[in-house]
Amino acid sequence: MAWGTALALVAAQAGRQVTLWAREDAVRESIKTQRQNLLFLSGVTLPDTIEPVGDMAALAGCDAILLVAPAQHLRATLTSLTPHLRAGVPLVLCAKGIERGTGKMLTEVLTENAPRAEPAILSGPSFAKDVARHLPTAVTIAAKMEIAVRLQAALSHLTFRPYASDDMVGVALGGASKNVYAIACGIVAGMGLGESARAALLARSFAELCRLGETLGARTETLMGLSGLGDLVLTATSPTSRNYAFGLSVGEGLPREQLFAPGRPLAEGVETAPALVARAKAEKIELPIAEAVADILSGALALEDAIPRLMARPLRSE
């Protein structure tokens, strides 16, 4: 909900009238009475042009909808939302991940469950607090090009710069996979393996992403851009990143009952890791780093055995 609120603020700053749907009564009440989302993004004043609502029917008249539901809840959210959608309305995915159980990217879940909408996706190196504090941020919006250009114009202002693309596969894959590799980089840092190891892991993680992306039809320039390499670098190197911070706790040996305790911040890469590996296996693509992360998180691979497993792989050219 922090990201959803930050994006609502972006749209309002770009001159739009914004309807912000929020499930939590406390969120809607705090926005109405104090013009802040005290639960998820306190300290940020929201203008009167943002109207909080609790009924999805209120979204029926919107010219575009930014959908920030977490990856594993996207399908259920679409089930509730689609009865209120007008045909041809751009529906913009703003969460990152791969659906566990099906291995489908969020763009695939969207087109499957909202066939009357115009599918789009917004992704890139961006933290909600940075965006809400009006710090310079650049992202990618992918859709049919004419739709992407319209959304770009609707959200652009002095501190938020969207780039238009029609490569939805590349943007979706980059945003999903970077969370898994951010956990891996956090694990390396938590284990105290050094900056050289983390840099090597980051580079080889990007190679894995490109390998799978090529098979799925993503464009190389997309993966090299904001929603691929840019987002990976941010998420895999910053303690502010939930996924990196989660990996750091794993590497430091925090017990599993604490890692997965209720109320801990959501690390989307935890659910995405096995889904990413399953999708890659279905495409006959090897992702050794992602596989190691998935096995560590499931308890199938001990921390002390992960690095030897990766380092003992057959030697190959880069």
Secondary structure, DSSP 8 states (H G I E B T S, - for coil): -HHHHHHHHHHHHTT--EEEE-S-HHHHHHHHHHSSBTTTBTT----TTEEEES-GGGGTT-S-EEE---GGGHHHHHHHHGGG--TT-EEEE----B-TTT--BHHHHHHHH-TTSEEEEEESS--HHHHHTT--EEEEEESSHHHHHHHHHHH-BTTEEEEEES-HHHHHHHHHHHHHHHHHHHHHHHTT--HHHHHHHHHHHHHHHHHHHHHHT--HHHHTSIIIIIHHHHHTT-TTSHHHHHHHHHHTT--HHHHT-TTS---HHHHHHHHHHHHHHHTT---HHHHHHHHHHHTSS-HHHHHHHHHTS-----
